[in-house]
Amino acid sequence: MARATKLRVVGGRDVTRADHGDGDFSLPLGTACPNCGTALAGPWCHACGQKGEDYHRSIWRLAAEAFEGLTELDGRLWKTVPRLVVRPGRLTRDYLDGHRAAQIPPFRLFLIVLLLVFFTGQLNFQANRVNFNVAPVNEFAKTPKQVAEFKKVGEALQTTPNGRWLMSHSQAALKNPQAFIQAMEQWSHQFAILMLPIAALVLSGLFLFKRGVYVFDHLIFSMHSLSFQGLLLTGVFLGGLAVDWAGWFLWIAPAHLFIHMRGTYGISSLGALIRMFLLFVASATAFIFLMLGLVFVGLATVH
């Protein structure tokens, strides 16, 4: 049975509202918004956007609400990931059509997966004793002819300002290789995020003449697609801790992309295959340039 409770609001006026004992702490209609003073016409203030809610409650209730928020996120996560794996086209299509409440936001999903990739990748490299280091020229130049060619390249670089910058910072990286590798690792997260707009722009070009498709659609598709590729790579990294053949699972990536692209854009099999090939070429080229940029950023931080 509902019980009446007194609630102190802005201006010292007491307002009676019904507390049904179900955790509803919404302010009654007509109450002045605690933030801007506008009379509430619903659960949210239409003037400032603040939720019309009374926060005078026990610490246990606040803790319970925080737990509910976490489980709600986990619930959406565990609903989103299986659909991303099994029915990626339907997942992306539902989001683009406005059915978003049951899904974790695509960018949040992408960031979670990105953290998993870097974490499991580090575990895999440590377990398999994979180390990245900076080697001096004499480890590559084995013959007098190769030494002469490297020397000639170095002399040519010294003739330009950019070349002198590259030579000086390369020498600094050789003297302090750990600082160079750490700088690249720190910047790798930001460079990985750049794959999202790059993929969206490439897809915009590939679907330039398809009506009703916008850059926003390609961005959501890219987030979902790269999230799956990251989950697959995470699984390969973890599997690599136990078996040597875990890398074979990477062949799932093109099959998943084919299903995802057809389901999202509603295109033919031939159209999906052609676009996949062009997307692969463009993505590989972009990845090479991103890696070069990562190297230059790493060199710029070492003195």
C-alpha positions as a Markdown table, in Angstrom:
| # | Residue | x | y | z |
|---|---|---|---|---|
| 1 | Met | 0.0 | 0.0 | 0.0 |
| 2 | Ala | 1.3 | 3.4 | -0.9 |
| 3 | Arg | 2.3 | 5.8 | 1.8 |
| 4 | Ala | 2.5 | 9.6 | 1.8 |
| 5 | Thr | 5.8 | 11.2 | 2.5 |
| 6 | Lys | 6.9 | 14.8 | 2.9 |
| 7 | Leu | 9.5 | 16.1 | 0.6 |
| 8 | Arg | 11.3 | 19.5 | 1.1 |
| 9 | Val | 11.8 | 21.3 | -2.2 |
| 10 | Val | 13.2 | 24.6 | -3.5 |
| 11 | Gly | 11.7 | 27.6 | -1.7 |
| 12 | Gly | 11.0 | 25.7 | 1.5 |
| 13 | Arg | 7.6 | 24.4 | 0.2 |
| 14 | Asp | 6.6 | 20.9 | 1.4 |
| 15 | Val | 5.2 | 18.7 | -1.3 |
| 16 | Thr | 3.5 | 15.4 | -0.7 |
| 17 | Arg | 4.3 | 12.5 | -3.1 |
| 18 | Ala | 3.5 | 8.8 | -3.0 |
| 19 | Asp | 6.4 | 6.4 | -2.2 |
| 20 | His | 5.3 | 3.0 | -3.4 |
| 21 | Gly | 8.3 | 1.4 | -1.7 |
| 22 | Asp | 9.7 | 0.2 | -5.0 |
| 23 | Gly | 12.7 | 2.6 | -5.1 |
| 24 | Asp | 11.0 | 5.3 | -7.0 |
| 25 | Phe | 12.4 | 8.6 | -5.8 |
| 26 | Ser | 11.0 | 10.8 | -8.6 |
| 27 | Leu | 9.8 | 14.3 | -7.7 |
| 28 | Pro | 6.1 | 14.9 | -8.2 |
| 29 | Leu | 4.9 | 16.8 | -11.2 |
| 30 | Gly | 4.8 | 20.5 | -10.7 |
| 31 | Thr | 7.7 | 20.5 | -8.2 |
| 32 | Ala | 10.4 | 23.1 | -8.9 |
| 33 | Cys | 13.5 | 21.6 | -10.5 |
| 34 | Pro | 16.3 | 21.6 | -7.8 |
| 35 | Asn | 18.7 | 22.8 | -10.5 |
| 36 | Cys | 16.9 | 25.6 | -12.3 |
| 37 | Gly | 13.6 | 26.0 | -10.5 |
| 38 | Thr | 11.4 | 25.2 | -13.5 |
| 39 | Ala | 8.2 | 23.3 | -12.7 |
| 40 | Leu | 8.7 | 19.6 | -13.6 |
| 41 | Ala | 6.4 | 18.2 | -16.3 |
| 42 | Gly | 7.9 | 14.7 | -16.3 |
| 43 | Pro | 10.8 | 12.6 | -14.9 |
| 44 | Trp | 13.3 | 15.0 | -16.5 |
| 45 | Cys | 13.4 | 18.8 | -16.4 |
| 46 | His | 12.6 | 20.1 | -19.9 |
| 47 | Ala | 14.6 | 23.3 | -19.3 |
| 48 | Cys | 18.0 | 22.0 | -18.0 |
| 49 | Gly | 17.8 | 18.3 | -18.6 |
| 50 | Gln | 18.4 | 17.2 | -15.0 |
| 51 | Lys | 16.6 | 14.2 | -13.6 |
| 52 | Gly | 13.8 | 15.2 | -11.2 |
| 53 | Glu | 14.8 | 12.9 | -8.4 |
| 54 | Asp | 15.3 | 13.2 | -4.6 |
| 55 | Tyr | 18.8 | 12.0 | -3.6 |
| 56 | His | 18.1 | 12.1 | 0.1 |
| 57 | Arg | 18.3 | 8.3 | 0.7 |
| 58 | Ser | 20.3 | 5.8 | 2.7 |
| 59 | Ile | 23.9 | 4.9 | 1.8 |
| 60 | Trp | 22.7 | 1.3 | 1.3 |
| 61 | Arg | 20.1 | 2.4 | -1.3 |
| 62 | Leu | 22.8 | 4.4 | -3.1 |
| 63 | Ala | 25.1 | 1.4 | -3.1 |
| 64 | Ala | 22.3 | -0.9 | -4.4 |
| 65 | Glu | 21.6 | 1.6 | -7.2 |
| 66 | Ala | 25.2 | 1.7 | -8.2 |
| 67 | Phe | 25.2 | -2.1 | -8.4 |
| 68 | Glu | 22.1 | -2.0 | -10.5 |
| 69 | Gly | 23.8 | 0.3 | -12.9 |
| 70 | Leu | 26.8 | -2.1 | -13.2 |
| 71 | Thr | 24.6 | -5.1 | -13.8 |
| 72 | Glu | 22.6 | -3.2 | -16.3 |
| 73 | Leu | 25.8 | -2.5 | -18.3 |
| 74 | Asp | 26.9 | -6.1 | -17.9 |
| 75 | Gly | 23.4 | -7.2 | -19.1 |
| 76 | Arg | 23.7 | -5.1 | -22.2 |
| 77 | Leu | 27.2 | -6.3 | -22.8 |
| 78 | Trp | 26.3 | -9.9 | -22.6 |
| 79 | Lys | 23.4 | -9.3 | -24.9 |
| 80 | Thr | 25.5 | -7.4 | -27.4 |
| 81 | Val | 28.5 | -9.6 | -27.7 |
| 82 | Pro | 26.8 | -12.9 | -28.7 |
| 83 | Arg | 24.8 | -11.0 | -31.4 |
| 84 | Leu | 28.0 | -9.4 | -32.6 |
| 85 | Val | 29.5 | -12.8 | -33.1 |
| 86 | Val | 26.6 | -14.7 | -34.5 |
| 87 | Arg | 24.4 | -12.0 | -36.1 |
| 88 | Pro | 26.6 | -8.9 | -36.7 |
| 89 | Gly | 24.5 | -7.5 | -39.6 |
| 90 | Arg | 21.3 | -7.7 | -37.6 |
| 91 | Leu | 23.0 | -6.0 | -34.6 |
| 92 | Thr | 24.3 | -3.1 | -36.6 |
| 93 | Arg | 21.1 | -2.8 | -38.6 |
| 94 | Asp | 19.0 | -2.7 | -35.3 |
| 95 | Tyr | 21.2 | 0.1 | -34.0 |
| 96 | Leu | 20.9 | 2.1 | -37.2 |
| 97 | Asp | 17.1 | 1.6 | -37.1 |
| 98 | Gly | 16.9 | 3.1 | -33.6 |
| 99 | His | 16.7 | -0.1 | -31.5 |
| 100 | Arg | 19.5 | 0.9 | -29.2 |
| 101 | Ala | 18.3 | 0.5 | -25.6 |
| 102 | Ala | 19.3 | -3.2 | -25.3 |
| 103 | Gln | 22.8 | -2.6 | -26.8 |
| 104 | Ile | 25.9 | -1.3 | -25.2 |
| 105 | Pro | 27.0 | 1.8 | -27.1 |
| 106 | Pro | 29.3 | 0.8 | -30.0 |
| 107 | Phe | 32.1 | 3.2 | -29.1 |
| 108 | Arg | 32.1 | 1.9 | -25.5 |
| 109 | Leu | 32.2 | -1.6 | -26.8 |
| 110 | Phe | 35.1 | -0.7 | -29.0 |
| 111 | Leu | 37.1 | 0.8 | -26.2 |
| 112 | Ile | 36.5 | -2.2 | -23.9 |
| 113 | Val | 37.7 | -4.6 | -26.7 |
| 114 | Leu | 40.7 | -2.4 | -27.4 |
| 115 | Leu | 41.8 | -2.7 | -23.8 |
| 116 | Leu | 41.4 | -6.5 | -23.9 |
| 117 | Val | 43.5 | -6.7 | -27.1 |
| 118 | Phe | 46.4 | -4.8 | -25.6 |
| 119 | Phe | 46.2 | -6.6 | -22.3 |
| 120 | Thr | 46.0 | -10.1 | -23.8 |
| 121 | Gly | 48.6 | -9.2 | -26.4 |
| 122 | Gln | 51.0 | -8.2 | -23.7 |
| 123 | Leu | 50.4 | -11.5 | -21.8 |
| 124 | Asn | 51.0 | -13.5 | -25.0 |
| 125 | Phe | 54.2 | -11.6 | -25.8 |
| 126 | Gln | 55.5 | -12.1 | -22.3 |
| 127 | Ala | 54.6 | -15.8 | -22.3 |
| 128 | Asn | 56.3 | -16.4 | -25.6 |
| 129 | Arg | 59.2 | -14.1 | -24.8 |
| 130 | Val | 58.5 | -11.8 | -27.8 |
| 131 | Asn | 60.5 | -8.6 | -27.3 |
| 132 | Phe | 60.6 | -5.6 | -29.5 |
| 133 | Asn | 63.9 | -3.8 | -29.6 |
| 134 | Val | 65.9 | -1.3 | -31.7 |
| 135 | Ala | 68.8 | -2.8 | -33.5 |
| 136 | Pro | 71.9 | -0.9 | -34.8 |
| 137 | Val | 72.7 | -0.8 | -38.5 |
| 138 | Asn | 75.6 | -3.3 | -38.3 |
| 139 | Glu | 73.1 | -6.1 | -37.4 |
| 140 | Phe | 71.4 | -5.6 | -40.8 |
| 141 | Ala | 74.5 | -4.8 | -42.9 |
| 142 | Lys | 76.4 | -8.0 | -43.1 |
| 143 | Thr | 78.6 | -7.4 | -46.2 |
| 144 | Pro | 80.9 | -4.5 | -47.1 |
| 145 | Lys | 78.5 | -3.6 | -49.9 |
| 146 | Gln | 75.5 | -3.3 | -47.6 |
| 147 | Val | 77.6 | -1.2 | -45.1 |
| 148 | Ala | 78.5 | 1.1 | -48.0 |
| 149 | Glu | 74.8 | 1.4 | -49.1 |
| 150 | Phe | 73.7 | 2.3 | -45.5 |
| 151 | Lys | 76.5 | 4.8 | -45.2 |
| 152 | Lys | 75.4 | 6.4 | -48.5 |
| 153 | Val | 71.8 | 6.7 | -47.3 |
| 154 | Gly | 73.0 | 8.3 | -44.0 |
| 155 | Glu | 75.0 | 10.9 | -45.9 |
| 156 | Ala | 72.1 | 11.7 | -48.1 |
| 157 | Leu | 69.8 | 12.2 | -45.1 |
| 158 | Gln | 72.3 | 14.6 | -43.5 |
| 159 | Thr | 71.8 | 17.0 | -46.5 |
| 160 | Thr | 68.2 | 17.9 | -45.5 |
| 161 | Pro | 66.7 | 19.3 | -42.2 |
| 162 | Asn | 64.2 | 16.4 | -42.0 |
| 163 | Gly | 67.0 | 13.9 | -42.7 |
| 164 | Arg | 69.2 | 15.4 | -39.9 |
| 165 | Trp | 66.2 | 15.2 | -37.5 |
| 166 | Leu | 65.6 | 11.6 | -38.4 |
| 167 | Met | 69.3 | 10.7 | -38.0 |
| 168 | Ser | 69.7 | 12.5 | -34.6 |
| 169 | His | 66.5 | 11.0 | -33.1 |
| 170 | Ser | 67.3 | 7.5 | -34.5 |
| 171 | Gln | 70.7 | 7.7 | -32.8 |
| 172 | Ala | 68.9 | 8.7 | -29.6 |
| 173 | Ala | 66.6 | 5.8 | -29.9 |
| 174 | Leu | 69.5 | 3.4 | -30.3 |
| 175 | Lys | 71.1 | 4.8 | -27.1 |
| 176 | Asn | 67.8 | 4.5 | -25.2 |
| 177 | Pro | 65.7 | 1.8 | -26.9 |
| 178 | Gln | 63.5 | 1.1 | -23.9 |
| 179 | Ala | 62.2 | 4.7 | -23.9 |
| 180 | Phe | 61.5 | 4.5 | -27.6 |
| 181 | Ile | 59.6 | 1.3 | -27.3 |
| 182 | Gln | 57.6 | 2.6 | -24.3 |
| 183 | Ala | 56.7 | 5.8 | -26.2 |
| 184 | Met | 55.4 | 3.7 | -29.1 |
| 185 | Glu | 53.3 | 1.5 | -26.7 |
| 186 | Gln | 51.8 | 4.6 | -25.0 |
| 187 | Trp | 50.8 | 6.2 | -28.3 |
| 188 | Ser | 49.6 | 2.9 | -29.9 |
| 189 | His | 46.2 | 3.2 | -28.1 |
| 190 | Gln | 45.5 | 6.6 | -29.7 |
| 191 | Phe | 46.6 | 5.4 | -33.1 |
| 192 | Ala | 44.4 | 2.3 | -32.9 |
| 193 | Ile | 41.4 | 4.6 | -32.4 |
| 194 | Leu | 42.3 | 6.4 | -35.6 |
| 195 | Met | 41.3 | 3.2 | -37.5 |
| 196 | Leu | 37.6 | 4.1 | -36.8 |
| 197 | Pro | 37.4 | 7.3 | -38.9 |
| 198 | Ile | 39.7 | 5.8 | -41.5 |
| 199 | Ala | 37.5 | 2.8 | -42.0 |
| 200 | Ala | 34.4 | 5.0 | -42.0 |
| 201 | Leu | 35.9 | 7.2 | -44.7 |
| 202 | Val | 36.9 | 4.2 | -46.8 |
| 203 | Leu | 33.4 | 2.7 | -46.6 |
| 204 | Ser | 31.9 | 6.1 | -47.5 |
| 205 | Gly | 33.9 | 5.9 | -50.8 |
| 206 | Leu | 32.9 | 2.3 | -51.4 |
| 207 | Phe | 29.2 | 3.0 | -50.9 |
| 208 | Leu | 29.3 | 6.4 | -52.5 |
| 209 | Phe | 26.4 | 5.7 | -54.9 |
| 210 | Lys | 24.2 | 3.7 | -52.5 |
| 211 | Arg | 21.2 | 5.7 | -51.4 |
| 212 | Gly | 20.1 | 6.1 | -47.8 |
| 213 | Val | 23.6 | 5.3 | -46.4 |
| 214 | Tyr | 25.5 | 7.9 | -44.5 |
| 215 | Val | 28.9 | 8.4 | -42.8 |
| 216 | Phe | 27.3 | 7.7 | -39.5 |
| 217 | Asp | 26.2 | 4.3 | -40.7 |
| 218 | His | 29.7 | 3.5 | -41.8 |
| 219 | Leu | 31.1 | 4.6 | -38.4 |
| 220 | Ile | 28.8 | 2.3 | -36.5 |
| 221 | Phe | 29.6 | -0.5 | -38.8 |
| 222 | Ser | 33.3 | 0.1 | -38.3 |
| 223 | Met | 32.9 | 0.1 | -34.5 |
| 224 | His | 31.1 | -3.2 | -34.5 |
| 225 | Ser | 33.4 | -4.8 | -37.1 |
| 226 | Leu | 36.6 | -3.7 | -35.4 |
| 227 | Ser | 35.2 | -4.8 | -32.1 |
| 228 | Phe | 34.6 | -8.3 | -33.4 |
| 229 | Gln | 38.1 | -8.4 | -35.0 |
| 230 | Gly | 39.5 | -7.3 | -31.6 |
| 231 | Leu | 37.6 | -10.0 | -29.8 |
| 232 | Leu | 38.9 | -12.6 | -32.3 |
| 233 | Leu | 42.4 | -11.3 | -31.8 |
| 234 | Thr | 42.0 | -11.5 | -28.0 |
| 235 | Gly | 40.9 | -15.1 | -28.3 |
| 236 | Val | 43.9 | -15.9 | -30.5 |
| 237 | Phe | 46.2 | -14.2 | -28.0 |
| 238 | Leu | 44.7 | -16.2 | -25.1 |
| 239 | Gly | 44.7 | -19.4 | -27.2 |
| 240 | Gly | 48.3 | -18.8 | -28.1 |
| 241 | Leu | 49.2 | -19.3 | -24.4 |
| 242 | Ala | 48.1 | -22.9 | -24.6 |
| 243 | Val | 48.5 | -24.1 | -28.3 |
| 244 | Asp | 50.6 | -23.1 | -31.2 |
| 245 | Trp | 47.9 | -23.2 | -33.8 |
| 246 | Ala | 45.5 | -20.6 | -32.4 |
| 247 | Gly | 46.5 | -18.2 | -35.2 |
| 248 | Trp | 44.4 | -20.3 | -37.6 |
| 249 | Phe | 41.3 | -18.8 | -36.1 |
| 250 | Leu | 42.1 | -15.5 | -37.8 |
| 251 | Trp | 40.6 | -17.0 | -40.9 |
| 252 | Ile | 37.2 | -16.3 | -39.3 |
| 253 | Ala | 37.8 | -12.6 | -39.8 |
| 254 | Pro | 37.0 | -12.3 | -43.5 |
| 255 | Ala | 34.0 | -14.7 | -43.3 |
| 256 | His | 32.6 | -12.6 | -40.5 |
| 257 | Leu | 33.2 | -9.4 | -42.4 |
| 258 | Phe | 31.4 | -10.8 | -45.4 |
| 259 | Ile | 28.3 | -11.8 | -43.3 |
| 260 | His | 28.4 | -8.5 | -41.4 |
| 261 | Met | 28.6 | -6.3 | -44.6 |
| 262 | Arg | 25.9 | -8.2 | -46.4 |
| 263 | Gly | 23.6 | -8.1 | -43.4 |
| 264 | Thr | 24.1 | -4.4 | -42.7 |
| 265 | Tyr | 24.0 | -2.9 | -46.2 |
| 266 | Gly | 21.8 | -5.5 | -47.9 |
| 267 | Ile | 24.2 | -5.9 | -50.9 |
| 268 | Ser | 24.9 | -8.9 | -53.2 |
| 269 | Ser | 27.6 | -11.5 | -52.5 |
| 270 | Leu | 29.7 | -10.2 | -55.4 |
| 271 | Gly | 29.3 | -6.6 | -54.2 |
| 272 | Ala | 30.4 | -7.6 | -50.7 |
| 273 | Leu | 33.5 | -9.5 | -52.0 |
| 274 | Ile | 34.6 | -6.6 | -54.2 |
| 275 | Arg | 34.2 | -4.1 | -51.4 |
| 276 | Met | 35.9 | -6.4 | -48.9 |
| 277 | Phe | 39.0 | -6.6 | -51.2 |
| 278 | Leu | 39.1 | -2.8 | -51.7 |
| 279 | Leu | 38.6 | -2.3 | -47.9 |
| 280 | Phe | 41.5 | -4.7 | -47.2 |
| 281 | Val | 43.8 | -2.9 | -49.5 |
| 282 | Ala | 42.9 | 0.6 | -48.2 |
| 283 | Ser | 43.1 | -0.6 | -44.5 |
| 284 | Ala | 46.5 | -2.3 | -45.1 |
| 285 | Thr | 47.8 | 0.9 | -46.6 |
| 286 | Ala | 46.4 | 3.0 | -43.8 |
| 287 | Phe | 47.9 | 0.6 | -41.2 |
| 288 | Ile | 51.3 | 1.0 | -42.8 |
| 289 | Phe | 51.1 | 4.8 | -42.6 |
| 290 | Leu | 49.8 | 4.6 | -39.0 |
| 291 | Met | 52.7 | 2.4 | -38.1 |
| 292 | Leu | 55.1 | 4.9 | -39.7 |
| 293 | Gly | 53.4 | 7.7 | -37.8 |
| 294 | Leu | 53.8 | 5.7 | -34.6 |
| 295 | Val | 57.5 | 5.3 | -35.2 |
| 296 | Phe | 57.9 | 9.0 | -35.9 |
| 297 | Val | 56.0 | 9.9 | -32.7 |
| 298 | Gly | 58.2 | 7.5 | -30.8 |
| 299 | Leu | 61.3 | 9.1 | -32.2 |
| 300 | Ala | 60.0 | 12.6 | -31.4 |
| 301 | Thr | 59.7 | 11.7 | -27.7 |
| 302 | Val | 63.3 | 10.3 | -27.4 |
| 303 | His | 66.0 | 12.9 | -27.0 |
